Structures are given as structure tokens and as C-alpha cells.
Amino acid sequence: MPRSLQVKGLVWLSSGERNFGGPGRIALLEAIRTEGSITGAARRVGLSYKAAWDAVDTMNNLAGEPLVQRTTGGKGGGSTHLTARGERLIENFHLIEAEHRRFLDLLSKYARGMPDEIHLLRRLNLMKTSARNQFVGKVTAVKHGAVNDEVELEIAGGQRIVAIVTHASTENLGLKTGREAFALVKASSVILMTDGGKVKLSARNRLSGKVSRVEPGAVNTEVVVDLPGGGAVAAIVTVQSAKNLGLKVGDPVTAVFKASSVILGAED
């Protein structure tokens, strides 16, 4: 995690549901002012002739008046130039941009004092998945195999999750000791045991905690188990299985799932 954070952003103008323009389109207008032609301006900003005119037409339409005008004929064969409205748009955009930079600088000063919170907000914004169980921790061990690797992740409370992933996935995700990563496990992949220490199973992952919620449905029941350290794991079991186990809030229980049921991820 970086020791110093900076907040960055770009200014975009919009009209209704359509993007009016941002730095790229303003740069195109400035290039038209400098070059005096769409061809030269397009080349300057790295657009095709058609793309440049499409952008200009869009801006003209959304502005309700021309920002760019083209003159034809004459000794020079015609030219393209900005209108007074186009010139004013460039000036005002840069004023808005300067105020935006000042705001971001101020926000960055606050962000430097709360890196953990900023990091968490970014993670919450990015993490959209159907997997009910999401754990964040640090890689404590990586055992390489010919095809698959075994990756161990320590989560809050000191409990550990083991995942089996391909060697290529380990490399692509940059998984190594000390690296922060997250593990995803579907609730339907979790088995619950009330006598976890007495039963021998091939499943590698066993997270012990206490039942915090039992929510029965028509066919299945969702059981949520609070873990040491503030985390939780959810399991989907049949209504009959929940009755057979006699699960109720406060009961000690162990959540079990295979290493192959764990999906690992890491932020860039």
C-alpha cells in the first residue's frame, strides 16, 4: 500500500445524457486555433479527419451555436477557425480545470491522513461479484507445482484460507508472500459442521466461529457464522440439513470448503 496518496481526476462537461467534452476535445479546439485547419488539428491530437469533424459537430450541436466554423474558397483554399464562443469555452474550461486541481490538492491532503479508508473505499467500489463470501488478507505461503500452485492467505483473526490455482494465475496476479489478496467463496460451496475437530475430511479450509444468523427459506437456509477478528462466512444449506444440525444463534460451528472452491484476486 502506498505511503502517500494523491487524489486525481479529470474535468468532463456534459449536456443532458451526452458528454460535451473533456481535455481531449478542448485540446482539439486548441489545435484548430493553432493549425487553422481540421486536417492539421486532427494530426496534432492523433485523430482521424472524420473523428475530428464528428467531435466538432457534436460540440456545435450541444452548444446550440457554432464553436468552429469553416470558410471555403479564397486564395488559400479555405480554413477552419474558432468562433468567439469556441474561444470562450477554452478559456472557461481551463478556469474550471484550475479550480478542480485546487480541490484535488486539498482532498489529497486529507487522503494522506487516511490511507486505510481510501484503500477500503476503492476496494468496495471495485468489488462486484456474485460470491457471497469475500475475504481480504495477506499471502503467507505459496507452494509451486508443475501445473497448479497452493496459495495460503491469512485473514482477519488469524485464520487461514488455502486455494489451489494454476501456476499461470499465480504469476498473473503477482501472488507472493506478503502480497495483499482477496478470496471469494460461494456460499453454496460451504459445508457446516458442529463437531469440526472430530471429523476427518479432505477439505483444507476450516473456519471456526459462532452462528450469528439463521435465515430459512422455502428450500434452503442461509447460515451466517461470525469469525474471530470481525469477519463472517455464509453457507447455503437445505432446510432439512439446518434442522438436523439444530443450528441456532450462538452455537459454535465450523465452515468447511475445498481449496479448489476458492477464487483468488489481487488489485493492480
C-alpha positions in Angstrom: 0.0 0.0 0.0 1.4 3.4 -0.9 2.5 5.6 2.0 1.4 8.8 0.3 -1.8 9.0 -1.6 -2.9 11.6 -4.2 -6.4 12.2 -5.4 -6.6 12.6 -9.2 -9.4 13.3 -11.6 -10.4 14.8 -14.9 -12.9 17.5 -15.7 -15.7 16.5 -18.1 -18.6 18.7 -19.3 -21.9 17.2 -20.2 -25.2 18.2 -21.7 -28.1 16.1 -20.6 -27.1 12.5 -21.0 -24.3 13.2 -23.6 -20.7 14.1 -23.0 -20.0 17.6 -24.2 -16.2 17.5 -23.9 -13.2 17.0 -21.7 -9.5 17.6 -22.0 -9.3 15.7 -25.3 -11.9 17.8 -27.1 -10.6 21.0 -25.6 -7.2 20.0 -27.0 -8.8 19.6 -30.4 -10.3 23.1 -30.3 -6.9 24.5 -29.3 -5.2 22.6 -32.1 -7.8 24.0 -34.6 -6.9 27.5 -33.3 -3.2 26.8 -33.8 -3.3 24.9 -37.1 -6.1 26.8 -38.8 -7.4 23.5 -40.3 -9.2 20.3 -39.3 -6.6 18.2 -41.1 -3.7 19.7 -39.2 -5.6 19.7 -35.9 -6.6 16.1 -36.2 -3.0 15.1 -37.0 -1.8 17.1 -33.9 -4.1 15.4 -31.4 -3.9 11.9 -33.0 -7.4 11.7 -34.5 -8.6 10.8 -38.0 -10.1 13.6 -40.1 -13.6 12.1 -39.7 -13.3 11.6 -36.0 -12.2 15.2 -35.6 -15.2 16.5 -37.5 -17.5 14.2 -35.7 -16.3 15.7 -32.4 -16.7 19.2 -33.7 -20.2 18.6 -34.9 -21.2 17.1 -31.6 -19.8 20.1 -29.7 -21.5 22.5 -32.1 -24.9 20.7 -31.7 -24.7 20.5 -27.9 -23.6 24.1 -27.6 -26.5 25.3 -29.7 -24.2 27.5 -31.7 -21.0 27.0 -33.7 -17.7 26.7 -31.8 -15.9 26.0 -35.1 -16.5 27.5 -38.5 -15.1 26.5 -41.8 -14.6 29.0 -44.7 -14.3 27.9 -48.2 -12.7 29.3 -51.3 -10.2 32.2 -51.4 -6.6 32.1 -52.3 -5.7 29.7 -49.5 -8.4 27.3 -50.4 -10.4 27.9 -47.2 -9.7 27.5 -43.5 -11.2 26.4 -40.2 -11.3 28.7 -37.2 -12.8 29.1 -33.7 -15.8 31.3 -33.1 -15.8 33.7 -30.2 -17.9 31.1 -28.4 -15.3 28.5 -29.0 -12.5 30.7 -27.7 -14.6 31.5 -24.6 -15.2 27.8 -24.0 -11.5 27.0 -23.9 -10.8 29.9 -21.5 -13.6 28.8 -19.2 -12.7 25.2 -19.3 -9.2 26.0 -18.1 -10.6 28.1 -15.3 -12.8 25.2 -14.2 -9.8 22.9 -14.5 -7.7 25.1 -12.3 -10.4 25.1 -9.6 -10.7 21.4 -9.9 -6.9 20.9 -9.4 -7.1 23.1 -6.3 -9.9 20.9 -5.0 -8.0 17.7 -5.7 -4.9 19.1 -4.0 -6.9 19.9 -0.9 -8.5 16.4 -1.0 -5.1 14.8 -1.3 -4.0 16.5 1.9 -6.9 14.8 3.7 -6.3 11.5 1.9 -2.7 11.3 3.1 -4.0 11.1 6.7 -6.4 8.2 6.0 -4.8 5.8 3.5 -6.6 2.8 5.0 -10.1 4.3 4.5 -9.3 5.4 0.9 -8.0 1.9 0.2 -11.1 0.4 1.6 -13.4 2.7 -0.4 -11.6 1.8 -3.6 -11.9 -1.9 -2.8 -15.6 -1.6 -2.1 -16.2 0.2 -5.3 -14.3 -2.3 -7.4 -15.5 -5.5 -5.7 -18.7 -6.5 -7.5 -19.2 -10.3 -7.5 -21.9 -12.9 -7.0 -19.8 -14.8 -4.5 -21.3 -14.3 -1.1 -18.1 -14.7 0.9 -15.3 -12.2 0.3 -12.1 -12.3 2.4 -9.1 -10.0 2.4 -5.8 -10.9 3.8 -2.1 -11.4 3.0 -0.4 -14.3 1.3 1.6 -16.3 3.9 2.9 -19.1 1.6 3.0 -20.2 -2.0 3.8 -23.8 -2.9 4.5 -24.2 -6.6 3.6 -27.2 -8.6 4.0 -28.3 -12.2 0.6 -27.1 -13.1 -1.2 -25.8 -10.0 0.0 -23.8 -7.0 -1.2 -23.9 -3.4 -1.6 -20.4 -2.0 -2.2 -19.7 1.7 -3.9 -16.5 2.8 -4.2 -15.2 6.3 -7.4 -13.3 7.0 -8.6 -11.2 9.9 -8.5 -13.1 13.2 -5.5 -15.2 12.2 -7.4 -17.9 10.4 -6.1 -19.1 7.1 -7.6 -20.0 3.7 -5.8 -22.2 1.2 -6.6 -22.0 -2.5 -5.5 -24.1 -5.5 -4.9 -22.1 -8.6 -3.0 -22.6 -11.8 0.7 -21.5 -11.9 -0.2 -19.1 -14.6 -2.8 -17.4 -12.3 -0.2 -17.1 -9.5 2.1 -15.3 -11.9 -0.6 -13.1 -13.5 -1.9 -12.0 -10.1 1.6 -11.5 -8.7 0.9 -13.7 -5.7 3.8 -13.9 -3.3 4.5 -13.9 0.4 3.3 -10.5 1.9 1.1 -9.6 -1.1 -2.4 -8.5 -0.2 -5.1 -10.5 -2.0 -8.7 -11.4 -1.6 -10.5 -14.8 -1.7 -14.0 -15.4 -3.0 -16.1 -18.5 -1.9 -19.6 -19.2 -2.9 -22.0 -19.8 0.0 -23.2 -23.0 -1.8 -19.6 -24.4 -1.6 -19.5 -24.1 2.2 -20.3 -27.1 4.4 -21.2 -26.6 8.1 -20.1 -28.9 10.9 -20.9 -28.8 14.6 -18.2 -31.2 15.6 -15.4 -29.9 13.3 -12.5 -31.2 15.4 -13.7 -34.8 15.5 -14.4 -35.5 11.8 -11.6 -36.1 9.3 -12.2 -34.5 5.9 -10.2 -33.9 2.8 -11.3 -30.3 2.6 -8.4 -28.0 3.5 -10.3 -25.0 4.7 -12.0 -24.9 8.2 -13.1 -21.6 9.6 -14.4 -21.8 13.2 -16.9 -19.3 14.7 -20.3 -18.9 16.1 -23.7 -18.8 14.3 -25.0 -15.2 14.1 -28.0 -15.6 11.8 -30.2 -18.4 10.6 -32.5 -17.3 7.8 -34.7 -20.2 6.5 -36.2 -20.1 3.0 -38.6 -22.4 1.2 -35.9 -24.9 0.2 -32.6 -23.6 1.5 -31.4 -21.9 4.7 -28.7 -19.2 4.9 -26.5 -19.6 7.9 -24.0 -16.8 8.8 -21.1 -17.6 11.0 -19.2 -14.8 12.8 -15.4 -15.4 12.8 -12.7 -14.1 15.2 -11.4 -10.8 14.0 -14.8 -9.4 12.9 -15.3 -11.4 9.6 -18.1 -13.7 8.7 -18.7 -16.6 6.4 -22.1 -17.5 4.9 -23.3 -21.0 4.0 -26.4 -22.1 2.0 -27.7 -25.5 3.2 -31.0 -27.2 2.8 -33.8 -26.5 5.3 -33.6 -30.1 6.4 -29.9 -30.0 7.0 -30.2 -26.9 9.1 -32.9 -28.7 11.2 -30.7 -31.9 11.5 -27.8 -29.8 12.8 -30.1 -27.9 15.2 -28.4 -24.7 14.4 -29.2 -21.6 16.5 -27.6 -18.3 17.2 -24.6 -18.6 19.4 -23.8 -22.2 18.5 -20.1 -22.9 17.8 -19.7 -24.2 14.2 -17.1 -24.8 11.6 -17.4 -23.7 8.0 -15.6 -26.2 5.6 -14.8 -25.7 1.9 -12.4 -27.2 -0.6 -9.2 -25.3 -1.7 -10.4 -25.7 -5.3 -13.6 -23.8 -4.4 -11.6 -20.6 -3.6 -11.1 -17.9 -6.2 -8.2 -15.6 -5.6 -7.8 -12.0 -6.8 -5.5 -9.0 -6.3 -5.7 -5.3 -7.1 -3.4 -3.8 -9.6 
